[in-house]
Amino acid sequence: MDRFSDYSQAYEQMMNSEQSDGTKCRDVLLNSDKIQVVRRLSEAVDDVWGRSQCERCYQETPGECGKLTYSLSNQTETFNRLVNITLDCIKDNSNEPFFYVKFAKRRNKTVCETCAVDYENLNAFYNSLGSSVNDLCMDIVDKVP
């Protein structure tokens, strides 16, 4: 995330700054080659960022010297915690033949039964985040087990 922020700020500075003779940097950069690599790369990065809804996983906070800093949103942190709980349950309870668990209080339960509550909590939280995958950042969509 910080790299995307650094890229965005650097690109913005390049596009808005001038050389000592008054020549705009964007004119120099964008006209330096026929295929306009700088512009095309910038558009590609912005396209991936936008279509992936990345901003939905992060929150912006003003940092030093006006630089924005990004951290995971509370929703993303909660989702990641629930994913880890679910995956840990599956991992911890799937080593026995036929997925049976050793624990006395859970004896004769399959991993699916043992981890059902964890998975249901994860699924309910996921469903509360939006009505479609278009409402979610792809980091969350891609993590759904």
MARBA-3410 file (N, C-alpha, C, O; in Angstrom, 1 decimal):
145
0.8,-1.2,0.0,0.0,0.0,0.0,0.9,1.3,0.0,0.6,2.2,-0.7 ~ 1.9,1.3,0.8,2.8,2.4,0.9,3.4,2.7,-0.5,3.6,3.8,-0.9 ~ 3.8,1.6,-1.2,4.4,1.8,-2.5,3.4,2.4,-3.5,3.8,3.2,-4.3 ~ 2.1,2.0,-3.4,1.2,2.6,-4.3,1.0,4.1,-4.0,0.9,4.9,-4.9 ~ 1.0,4.4,-2.7,0.9,5.8,-2.3,2.1,6.6,-2.8,2.0,7.7,-3.3
3.3,6.0,-2.6,4.5,6.7,-3.0,4.5,6.9,-4.6,4.9,8.0,-5.1 ~ 4.1,5.9,-5.3,4.0,6.0,-6.7,3.0,7.1,-7.1,3.3,7.9,-8.0 ~ 1.8,7.1,-6.5,0.8,8.1,-6.8,1.3,9.5,-6.6,1.1,10.4,-7.4 ~ 2.0,9.7,-5.5,2.5,11.1,-5.2,3.6,11.5,-6.1,3.7,12.6,-6.5 ~ 4.5,10.5,-6.4,5.6,10.8,-7.3,5.1,11.1,-8.7,5.6,12.1,-9.4
4.1,10.4,-9.2,3.6,10.6,-10.5,2.9,12.0,-10.5,3.0,12.7,-11.5 ~ 2.1,12.3,-9.5,1.5,13.6,-9.4,2.5,14.7,-9.5,2.3,15.7,-10.1 ~ 3.6,14.6,-8.7,4.6,15.6,-8.7,5.3,15.8,-10.1,5.5,16.9,-10.5 ~ 5.5,14.6,-10.7,6.1,14.7,-12.1,5.2,15.4,-13.0,5.6,16.2,-13.9 ~ 3.9,15.1,-12.9,2.9,15.7,-13.9,2.7,17.2,-13.6,2.3,17.9,-14.6
3.0,17.7,-12.4,2.7,19.1,-12.1,3.9,20.0,-11.9,3.8,21.1,-11.6 ~ 5.1,19.4,-12.1,6.3,20.2,-11.9,6.9,20.7,-13.2,6.5,20.3,-14.3 ~ 7.7,21.7,-13.1,8.4,22.3,-14.2,9.9,22.4,-14.1,10.4,22.4,-12.9 ~ 10.6,22.3,-15.2,12.0,22.5,-15.2,12.3,24.0,-15.0,11.4,24.8,-15.1 ~ 13.6,24.3,-14.8,14.0,25.7,-14.6,13.7,26.6,-15.8,13.5,27.8,-15.6
13.6,26.0,-17.0,13.3,26.8,-18.2,11.8,27.0,-18.4,11.4,27.5,-19.4 ~ 11.0,26.4,-17.5,9.5,26.5,-17.7,8.9,25.3,-18.4,7.7,25.3,-18.5 ~ 9.7,24.4,-18.9,9.2,23.2,-19.6,8.5,22.3,-18.5,9.1,22.0,-17.5 ~ 7.3,21.9,-18.8,6.6,21.0,-17.9,7.1,19.6,-18.0,7.4,19.1,-19.1 ~ 7.4,19.0,-16.8,7.9,17.7,-16.8,7.0,16.7,-17.5,7.5,15.7,-18.1
5.7,16.8,-17.4,4.8,15.9,-18.0,5.0,15.9,-19.6,5.0,14.8,-20.2 ~ 5.3,17.1,-20.1,5.5,17.1,-21.6,6.8,16.4,-22.0,6.8,15.7,-23.0 ~ 7.8,16.5,-21.2,9.1,15.9,-21.4,8.9,14.3,-21.3,9.3,13.6,-22.2 ~ 8.3,13.9,-20.2,8.1,12.5,-20.0,7.2,11.8,-20.9,7.5,10.7,-21.5 ~ 6.1,12.5,-21.2,5.1,11.8,-22.1,5.4,11.9,-23.5,4.9,11.1,-24.3
6.3,12.8,-23.9,6.7,12.9,-25.3,8.1,12.3,-25.6,8.7,12.5,-26.6 ~ 8.6,11.6,-24.6,10.0,11.1,-24.7,10.1,9.8,-25.6,11.2,9.4,-26.0 ~ 9.0,9.2,-25.8,9.0,8.0,-26.6,7.6,7.8,-27.3,6.6,8.3,-26.8 ~ 7.6,7.1,-28.4,6.4,7.0,-29.2,5.2,6.3,-28.5,4.1,6.6,-28.6 ~ 5.6,5.3,-27.7,4.5,4.5,-27.1,4.1,5.0,-25.7,3.2,4.5,-25.1
4.8,6.0,-25.2,4.4,6.7,-24.0,4.4,5.7,-22.8,3.3,5.5,-22.2 ~ 5.5,5.1,-22.5,5.6,4.1,-21.5,5.1,4.6,-20.1,4.4,3.9,-19.4 ~ 5.6,5.8,-19.8,5.2,6.4,-18.4,3.7,6.5,-18.3,3.1,6.1,-17.3 ~ 3.0,7.1,-19.3,1.6,7.2,-19.3,0.9,5.9,-19.2,-0.1,5.7,-18.5 ~ 1.3,5.0,-20.1,0.7,3.6,-20.2,0.8,2.8,-18.9,-0.1,2.2,-18.4
2.0,2.9,-18.3,2.2,2.2,-17.0,1.4,2.8,-15.9,0.8,2.1,-15.1 ~ 1.3,4.1,-15.9,0.5,4.8,-14.9,-1.0,4.4,-15.0,-1.7,4.1,-14.1 ~ -1.5,4.4,-16.3,-2.9,4.0,-16.5,-3.1,2.6,-16.1,-4.2,2.3,-15.6 ~ -2.2,1.7,-16.4,-2.4,0.3,-16.0,-2.4,0.1,-14.5,-3.3,-0.6,-14.0 ~ -1.5,0.7,-13.8,-1.5,0.6,-12.3,-2.8,1.2,-11.8,-3.4,0.6,-10.9
-3.2,2.4,-12.3,-4.5,3.0,-11.8,-5.7,2.1,-12.1,-6.6,2.0,-11.3 ~ -5.7,1.4,-13.3,-6.8,0.6,-13.6,-6.9,-0.6,-12.7,-8.0,-1.0,-12.2 ~ -5.7,-1.3,-12.4,-5.7,-2.4,-11.5,-6.2,-2.0,-10.1,-7.0,-2.7,-9.5 ~ -5.7,-0.9,-9.6,-6.1,-0.4,-8.3,-7.6,-0.1,-8.3,-8.3,-0.5,-7.3 ~ -8.1,0.5,-9.3,-9.5,0.9,-9.3,-10.4,-0.3,-9.4,-11.4,-0.4,-8.7
-10.1,-1.2,-10.4,-11.0,-2.4,-10.6,-10.9,-3.3,-9.4,-11.9,-4.1,-9.2 ~ -9.8,-3.3,-8.7,-9.7,-4.2,-7.5,-10.3,-3.6,-6.2,-10.3,-4.3,-5.2 ~ -10.8,-2.4,-6.3,-11.4,-1.7,-5.2,-10.5,-1.7,-4.0,-10.9,-1.8,-2.8 ~ -9.2,-1.5,-4.2,-8.2,-1.6,-3.1,-8.5,-0.6,-2.0,-8.2,-0.9,-0.8 ~ -9.0,0.6,-2.4,-9.2,1.6,-1.3,-10.2,1.2,-0.3,-10.3,1.7,0.8
-11.0,0.1,-0.6,-12.0,-0.3,0.4,-11.4,-1.2,1.5,-12.1,-1.4,2.5 ~ -10.1,-1.6,1.4,-9.5,-2.4,2.4,-8.6,-1.5,3.4,-8.2,-1.9,4.4 ~ -8.5,-0.2,3.0,-7.5,0.6,3.7,-8.2,1.9,4.2,-9.3,2.3,3.7 ~ -7.6,2.5,5.2,-8.0,3.9,5.6,-6.8,4.8,5.5,-5.7,4.4,5.8 ~ -7.1,6.0,5.0,-6.1,7.0,4.8,-5.9,7.8,6.1,-6.9,8.2,6.8
-4.7,8.2,6.4,-4.4,9.0,7.6,-3.3,10.0,7.2,-2.3,9.6,6.6 ~ -3.6,11.3,7.4,-2.5,12.3,7.1,-1.2,12.0,7.9,-1.3,11.8,9.1 ~ -0.1,12.0,7.2,1.2,11.7,7.9,2.1,12.9,7.8,1.6,14.0,7.7 ~ 3.3,12.7,8.0,4.3,13.7,8.0,4.4,14.4,6.7,4.3,13.8,5.6 ~ 4.6,15.7,6.7,4.8,16.5,5.5,3.7,16.4,4.5,3.9,16.5,3.3
2.5,16.1,4.9,1.3,16.0,4.1,1.2,14.7,3.3,0.3,14.5,2.6 ~ 2.1,13.8,3.6,2.1,12.5,3.0,1.0,11.6,3.6,0.9,11.5,4.8 ~ 0.2,11.0,2.8,-0.9,10.1,3.4,-0.3,8.8,3.7,0.6,8.3,3.0 ~ -0.7,8.2,4.8,-0.3,6.9,5.2,-1.6,6.0,5.2,-2.7,6.5,5.4 ~ -1.4,4.8,4.9,-2.5,3.8,4.8,-2.3,2.7,5.8,-1.2,2.2,6.1
-3.5,2.3,6.4,-3.5,1.1,7.3,-4.7,0.3,6.9,-5.7,0.9,6.4 ~ -4.7,-0.9,7.3,-5.9,-1.7,7.1,-7.1,-1.2,7.8,-7.0,-0.7,9.0 ~ -8.2,-1.2,7.2,-9.4,-0.7,7.8,-9.8,-1.7,8.9,-9.4,-2.8,9.0 ~ -10.7,-1.2,9.9,-11.2,-2.1,10.9,-11.9,-3.3,10.3,-11.7,-4.4,10.9 ~ -12.7,-3.1,9.3,-13.4,-4.2,8.6,-12.4,-5.2,8.1,-12.6,-6.5,8.2
-11.3,-4.8,7.5,-10.3,-5.7,6.9,-9.6,-6.5,8.0,-9.4,-7.7,7.8 ~ -9.3,-5.8,9.1,-8.6,-6.5,10.2,-9.5,-7.5,10.8,-9.1,-8.6,11.1 ~ -10.8,-7.2,11.0,-11.7,-8.1,11.5,-11.9,-9.3,10.6,-11.9,-10.5,11.0 ~ -12.0,-9.1,9.3,-12.1,-10.2,8.3,-10.9,-11.1,8.4,-11.0,-12.3,8.4 ~ -9.7,-10.5,8.4,-8.5,-11.3,8.4,-8.4,-12.1,9.7,-8.0,-13.3,9.6
-8.8,-11.5,10.8,-8.8,-12.3,12.1,-9.8,-13.5,12.0,-9.4,-14.6,12.4 ~ -11.0,-13.3,11.4,-11.9,-14.4,11.3,-11.4,-15.5,10.3,-11.7,-16.6,10.5 ~ -10.8,-15.0,9.2,-10.2,-16.0,8.3,-9.2,-16.9,9.0,-9.1,-18.1,8.8 ~ -8.3,-16.2,9.7,-7.2,-17.0,10.4,-7.8,-17.9,11.5,-7.3,-19.0,11.6 ~ -8.8,-17.5,12.2,-9.5,-18.4,13.1,-10.1,-19.6,12.4,-9.9,-20.8,12.9
-10.7,-19.4,11.3,-11.3,-20.5,10.5,-10.3,-21.4,10.0,-10.4,-22.7,10.1 ~ -9.3,-20.9,9.4,-8.2,-21.7,8.8,-7.4,-22.5,9.8,-7.0,-23.6,9.6 ~ -7.2,-21.8,11.0,-6.5,-22.5,12.1,-7.3,-23.7,12.6,-6.8,-24.8,12.9 ~ -8.6,-23.5,12.7,-9.5,-24.6,13.2,-9.4,-25.8,12.2,-9.3,-26.9,12.6 ~ -9.5,-25.5,10.9,-9.5,-26.5,9.9,-8.1,-27.2,9.9,-8.1,-28.5,9.9
-7.0,-26.5,10.0,-5.7,-27.1,10.1,-5.5,-27.9,11.3,-5.0,-29.0,11.3 ~ -5.9,-27.4,12.5,-5.7,-28.1,13.7,-6.6,-29.3,13.9,-6.3,-30.2,14.7 ~ -7.7,-29.4,13.1,-8.6,-30.5,13.3,-8.7,-31.5,12.1,-9.6,-32.3,12.0 ~ -7.8,-31.3,11.1,-7.9,-32.2,10.0,-6.7,-33.1,9.8,-6.5,-33.7,8.7 ~ -6.0,-33.4,10.9,-4.9,-34.3,10.8,-5.2,-35.7,11.1,-4.5,-36.6,10.8
-6.4,-35.9,11.7,-6.8,-37.3,12.0,-7.5,-37.9,10.8,-8.1,-37.2,9.9 ~ -7.4,-39.3,10.7,-8.1,-39.9,9.6,-9.6,-39.6,9.6,-10.2,-39.5,10.6 ~ -10.1,-39.4,8.4,-11.5,-39.1,8.2,-11.9,-37.8,8.9,-13.1,-37.6,9.2 ~ -11.0,-37.0,9.2,-11.2,-35.7,9.8,-11.8,-35.8,11.2,-12.6,-34.9,11.6 ~ -11.6,-36.8,11.9,-12.1,-36.9,13.3,-11.1,-36.2,14.2,-9.9,-36.1,14.0
-11.7,-35.6,15.3,-10.9,-34.8,16.2,-10.7,-35.6,17.5,-11.5,-36.4,17.9 ~ -9.5,-35.4,18.1,-9.2,-36.1,19.4,-9.9,-35.6,20.6,-10.1,-36.3,21.5 ~ -10.2,-34.3,20.6,-10.6,-33.7,21.9,-11.9,-34.4,22.4,-12.8,-34.6,21.7 ~ -11.9,-34.6,23.7,-13.0,-35.4,24.3,-14.3,-34.7,24.2,-15.3,-35.3,23.8 ~ -14.4,-33.4,24.4,-15.6,-32.7,24.3,-16.1,-32.6,22.8,-17.3,-32.2,22.6
-15.2,-32.9,21.9,-15.6,-32.8,20.5,-15.5,-34.2,19.8,-15.4,-34.2,18.5 ~ -15.4,-35.2,20.5,-15.1,-36.5,20.0,-16.2,-36.9,19.0,-17.4,-36.6,19.2 ~ -15.8,-37.6,17.9,-16.7,-38.0,16.9,-17.3,-36.9,16.0,-18.4,-37.1,15.4 ~ -16.7,-35.8,16.0,-17.2,-34.7,15.1,-16.2,-34.6,14.0,-15.0,-34.7,14.2 ~ -16.7,-34.3,12.8,-15.8,-34.1,11.7,-15.3,-32.7,11.8,-15.8,-31.8,12.5
-14.2,-32.4,11.0,-13.7,-31.0,11.0,-14.8,-30.0,10.6,-14.8,-28.9,11.1 ~ -15.6,-30.4,9.7,-16.7,-29.5,9.2,-17.6,-29.1,10.4,-18.0,-28.0,10.5 ~ -18.0,-30.1,11.2,-18.8,-29.8,12.4,-18.1,-29.0,13.4,-18.6,-28.1,14.0 ~ -16.8,-29.4,13.6,-16.0,-28.7,14.6,-15.8,-27.2,14.3,-15.8,-26.3,15.1 ~ -15.6,-26.9,13.0,-15.2,-25.6,12.6,-16.4,-24.8,12.0,-16.3,-23.7,11.5
-17.6,-25.4,12.1,-18.8,-24.8,11.5,-19.1,-23.4,12.0,-19.4,-22.5,11.3 ~ -19.0,-23.2,13.3,-19.3,-21.9,14.0,-18.3,-20.9,13.5,-18.7,-19.8,13.2 ~ -17.0,-21.3,13.5,-16.0,-20.3,13.0,-16.3,-19.9,11.5,-16.2,-18.7,11.2 ~ -16.6,-20.9,10.7,-16.9,-20.6,9.3,-18.2,-19.8,9.2,-18.2,-18.8,8.4 ~ -19.2,-20.1,9.9,-20.4,-19.3,9.9,-20.2,-17.9,10.3,-20.8,-17.0,9.7
-19.4,-17.7,11.3,-19.1,-16.3,11.7,-18.3,-15.5,10.6,-18.6,-14.4,10.3 ~ -17.4,-16.2,10.0,-16.6,-15.6,8.9,-17.6,-15.3,7.7,-17.6,-14.2,7.2 ~ -18.4,-16.2,7.4,-19.3,-16.0,6.3,-20.4,-14.9,6.5,-20.7,-14.1,5.7 ~ -20.9,-14.9,7.8,-21.8,-13.8,8.1,-21.1,-12.4,8.0,-21.7,-11.5,7.6 ~ -19.9,-12.3,8.5,-19.2,-11.1,8.5,-18.9,-10.7,7.0,-19.1,-9.5,6.6
-18.5,-11.6,6.2,-18.2,-11.4,4.8,-19.5,-10.9,4.1,-19.5,-9.9,3.4 ~ -20.6,-11.5,4.4,-21.9,-11.1,3.8,-22.3,-9.7,4.2,-23.0,-9.0,3.5 ~ -21.9,-9.3,5.4,-22.3,-8.0,6.0,-21.5,-6.9,5.3,-21.8,-5.7,5.4 ~ -20.4,-7.2,4.6,-19.5,-6.2,4.0,-20.1,-5.6,2.8,-19.7,-4.5,2.4 ~ -21.0,-6.2,2.1,-21.5,-5.7,0.8,-22.4,-6.7,0.2,-22.4,-7.9,0.5
-23.2,-6.2,-0.7,-24.2,-7.0,-1.4,-23.6,-7.8,-2.6,-24.3,-8.7,-3.1 ~ -22.4,-7.4,-3.1,-21.8,-8.1,-4.2,-20.3,-8.0,-4.1,-19.8,-7.1,-3.3 ~ -19.6,-8.8,-4.8,-18.1,-8.7,-4.8,-17.7,-7.3,-5.3,-16.5,-6.9,-5.0 ~ -18.5,-6.6,-6.0,-18.1,-5.3,-6.5,-18.1,-4.3,-5.4,-17.5,-3.2,-5.5 ~ -18.6,-4.6,-4.2,-18.6,-3.7,-3.0,-17.3,-4.0,-2.2,-17.1,-3.2,-1.2
-16.5,-5.0,-2.5,-15.4,-5.4,-1.7,-14.1,-5.2,-2.4,-14.0,-5.3,-3.7 ~ -13.0,-5.0,-1.7,-11.7,-5.1,-2.3,-11.3,-6.5,-2.6,-11.7,-7.4,-1.9 ~ -10.5,-6.7,-3.6,-10.2,-8.1,-4.1,-9.3,-8.8,-3.0,-9.3,-10.0,-3.0 ~ -8.6,-8.1,-2.2,-7.9,-8.7,-1.1,-8.8,-9.6,-0.2,-8.4,-10.7,0.2 ~ -10.0,-9.1,0.0,-10.9,-9.8,0.9,-11.6,-10.9,0.0,-11.6,-12.1,0.5
-12.0,-10.6,-1.2,-12.7,-11.6,-2.0,-11.8,-12.8,-2.3,-12.2,-13.9,-2.2 ~ -10.5,-12.5,-2.5,-9.5,-13.6,-2.8,-9.2,-14.5,-1.6,-8.7,-15.6,-1.7 ~ -9.5,-14.0,-0.4,-9.2,-14.7,0.8,-10.3,-15.7,1.3,-10.1,-16.5,2.1 ~ -11.5,-15.5,0.7,-12.6,-16.3,1.2,-12.3,-17.8,0.9,-12.0,-18.2,-0.2 ~ -12.2,-18.6,2.0,-11.9,-20.0,1.8,-13.1,-20.8,1.2,-12.9,-22.0,1.0
END
